Amino acid sequence: MNRLLIATVVAGVHVALSANLANAEDASITAGRQLALEVCSVCHVVAPDQRFAPRLDQRTPNFEEIANRPGMSAEFVSHFIKTTHWDESTIPMTMPDPMLTDDQVSEVASYILSLRKHP
């Protein structure tokens, strides 16, 4: 009887923790989407329903394309966002430093990866 009670309590705690983690992940994705719309949409298509098109003359990858590149990970996306870089194919354009906090970078990365198509 005590084992059944303990197993039931442990299972309940596991379900509650899983729900909290899912809610935290959803909140992070939502925050990342909002931040990306405010900061990144000047150069990128962040979401199909974004209010304004990017203002660049040259094409930049949209967030869904970025998310679906082979080997894409949260670490890679985060590093890419934080690193000002030069793309020789788009000279003289560089990706500027968006000056986001680590938490904001993580949220934007979570949003980008949420756009990954699952086969």
C-alpha positions in Angstrom: 0.0 0.0 0.0 2.8 2.5 0.9 4.7 1.6 -2.3 1.5 2.4 -4.3 1.1 5.7 -2.6 4.7 6.6 -3.1 4.6 5.7 -6.8 1.4 7.7 -7.2 3.0 10.8 -5.5 6.2 10.4 -7.6 4.2 10.1 -10.8 2.1 13.2 -9.9 5.2 15.2 -9.1 6.7 14.1 -12.5 3.6 15.2 -14.4 3.5 18.5 -12.6 7.3 19.2 -13.3 6.8 18.2 -17.0 3.9 20.6 -17.2 5.9 23.4 -15.6 8.8 22.8 -18.0 6.5 22.8 -21.0 4.9 26.1 -19.8 8.3 27.6 -19.3 9.4 26.5 -22.8 6.2 27.9 -24.3 6.8 31.2 -22.5 10.4 31.3 -23.7 9.2 30.7 -27.3 6.5 33.4 -27.1 9.0 35.9 -25.6 11.5 35.0 -28.3 9.0 35.5 -31.1 8.0 38.9 -29.7 11.6 40.0 -29.3 12.5 38.8 -32.8 9.6 40.7 -34.3 10.9 43.8 -32.6 14.6 43.4 -33.3 15.2 41.0 -36.1 12.4 41.6 -38.5 14.2 44.7 -39.8 16.4 42.3 -41.7 14.7 38.9 -41.5 11.3 37.4 -42.1 10.7 36.3 -38.5 7.1 35.1 -38.9 4.8 34.8 -42.0 2.4 37.2 -40.3 4.9 39.9 -39.4 3.6 43.4 -39.9 6.4 44.8 -42.1 8.7 43.2 -44.6 12.5 43.4 -44.0 14.0 46.7 -45.2 17.1 45.3 -46.9 17.7 45.3 -50.6 19.4 41.9 -50.3 17.8 38.7 -49.2 18.5 37.3 -45.8 17.4 33.8 -44.6 14.0 33.7 -42.9 13.8 32.1 -39.5 12.1 29.0 -40.7 15.0 28.4 -43.2 17.5 28.9 -40.4 15.7 26.5 -38.1 15.7 23.8 -40.8 19.3 23.9 -41.7 21.1 20.6 -41.0 22.8 20.5 -37.6 21.1 23.5 -36.2 21.1 23.6 -32.4 20.3 26.1 -29.6 24.0 26.5 -29.0 24.8 27.3 -32.7 21.9 29.7 -33.0 22.8 31.5 -29.8 26.4 31.8 -30.8 25.4 33.1 -34.3 23.1 35.7 -32.8 25.8 37.0 -30.4 28.6 37.1 -33.0 28.8 39.9 -35.5 29.8 38.1 -38.7 30.6 38.8 -42.3 28.9 36.9 -45.1 31.1 37.2 -48.3 28.0 36.5 -50.5 26.3 39.6 -49.2 29.2 42.1 -49.1 29.2 44.7 -47.6 26.4 43.5 -45.3 27.2 42.0 -41.9 25.0 40.7 -39.2 25.2 43.4 -36.5 25.3 42.7 -32.8 21.7 43.0 -31.7 23.0 43.6 -28.1 20.7 41.2 -26.4 21.1 39.7 -23.0 21.9 36.0 -22.7 18.3 35.3 -21.7 17.0 37.2 -24.7 19.4 35.3 -27.0 18.2 32.1 -25.5 14.5 33.1 -26.1 15.1 34.0 -29.7 17.0 30.8 -30.3 14.1 28.9 -28.7 11.7 30.6 -31.0 13.8 29.9 -34.1 14.1 26.2 -33.2 10.4 26.0 -32.6 10.0 26.6 -36.3 11.8 23.4 -37.2 9.7 21.1 -39.4 9.5 17.6 -37.9 9.4 14.8 -40.5 
